[in-house]
Amino acid sequence: MGYFRLYVRVLALLAPNAGLARTLAIANLALAAAHFAEPVLFGKIIDALAAIGPNGRADWPRLATLLLTWLGFAAFTILCGTLVALYADQLAHRRRQGVLSEYFEHVLSLPLAFHSAVHSGRLMKVMLQGTDSLWGLWIGFFRDHLSGFVSFFVLLPLSLVMNWRLALLLIALCVVFAGLTAFVMRKTEKLQSLVEDRYSELAERASDTLGNVALVHSFARVQAEVQGLRNVIDRLLAAQIPVLSWWAVVSVLTRASTTLTILSIIALGAYLNTQGQASVGEIVTFMSFATLLIDRLQGTVSFVNRVFMEAPRLREFFEVLDTQSVIRDKSGAIELTDVRGAVEFRDVSFHYDDRRPAVDGLSFSAAPGETVALVGPTGAGKSTALALLYRAFDPQSGSIAIDGTDIRDIKIASLRRSIGVVFQEGLLFNRSVAENLRVGRPDATLDELREAARRAQALDFIEAHPDGFDARVGERGRSLSGGERQRLSIARAILKNPPILILDEATSALDARTETLLQIALEEVMKGRTTFVIAHRLATIRNANRILVFQHGRILENGTFDALVAQDGVFSQLAKAQFVTATSAS
Ligand code: ADP
């Protein structure tokens, strides 16, 4: 996206407050017009003063009128300027928060495939710094850029009309400014993009390290991680410093040319005065114009510099905002009502990338209330298959139906309300136990929370904490044990009460008591709903209606526990191995 289009897009984000934005813009233009009055009045006053004769006779009423007019303009400028600044600040702040929440909503609704590819630290950085840049540009637009830009295009022709010889010097100065800026922009464009990449890398790395602080400590990696971050900082500075140096050169050269221009105007003005081609008042007015114009020119360069520096950051922001979710509601998508829970996979294949498929030609079904277990080695495609059911991804071929309706014809929110997922890690927010439980049912009463916790075997440990349901669970539930996190997420699913349930059984070994508690909790949550279990312990699935044995994304064997054991295939070997391990361990 070019700089101009980028800037237009930045301003377009003010659309929800277009009325106020337009009023502020017009007020700004009025202010800019008022600024022109000052040099004109100044010149006229000088000429009136110069006309005072040696006898002290002057046109006092005219002088007084001129001074009062000046006073009037000054009062208008100050009052109007303050109001514009105040409302512009408020508008920019309000829109910054508005855009931030729009970005947040957009990012949250992007599919898991996007989130697997982009680190949350980077997304946070893009959100905070992107909205910061927008805010800065909006403030700048109302405070300086707009009036500066307009007055620049008024001042230049005006100075030509006033005295074209002197104006030529100003035009030459504009050409120098424009040339230098364009040159340095071209020179540093790539580097500035690199700087932004480095900033994103920095944010990603810092947040990744902080999120894994237990790992950092256990491997005594504090120094190594700090060094890693410093390396990114070094690379960032290596790109940033040349950019800063180039812009410093612009600053030096433009200032020098400004001084030279002013001196030339004085010299040429003096000469023109001797030739009778300019009065002293005219020269003073022209000098004031020149100063204003130069001020605007410098303002324009710093504005261009700002847009230039912010551009990569804004491009990154808009890129995320423009990312289209491939998983969207189809027009005419329906709400699921009275779900019975019949699920059917028909020849479903899906691959994450161009490598081999994660699941390949899956066909199976579950009748309402049935339990289907998925077993097999890690990486066999079990989680992927079930993620397709709640449309974390869409399969490249084949289809999945619930109660005979293709899930792509169902509204996504409605589909996901009908499916409960108990994740292996028991994902939790850094909020209270109650808030975590209410995720699937915000209006649940405390009694309902207690009942769900009781059924999930979680009530005892919740109540053992002095703050009970108000206790915070820490980032990702760190202040709880793995078994506790699991039981909380089971309680959450019980509360949500979905007709279809996906259970990703924890792989980590639990002590015998926790294991028993968890088993009771699992049986409780599975009651009366179609359940898919990714099972690691075969004891869990003894009573499953159907067991699907996965290998390399395909279903190798399919049947009940006893039938599969009798088949003497992969499953029976798996069962034997677990049995042997279990007996040798005891
Ligand atoms: P399982 O649940 O049986 O352990 P998965 O469904 O997690 O297996 O993984 C199936 C295959 O897909 C594996 O080869 C795995 O590496 C790959 N895979 C899983 N998740 C992703 C992802 N987000 N991006 C790319 N590949 C993935």
Boltz pocket constraint, residues with backbone or C-beta under 6 A from the ligand:
constraints:
  - pocket:
      binder: B
      contacts: [[A, 116], [A, 352], [A, 353], [A, 357], [A, 358], [A, 376], [A, 377], [A, 378], [A, 379], [A, 380], [A, 381], [A, 382], [A, 383], [A, 384], [A, 385], [A, 550]]
      max_distance: 6.0
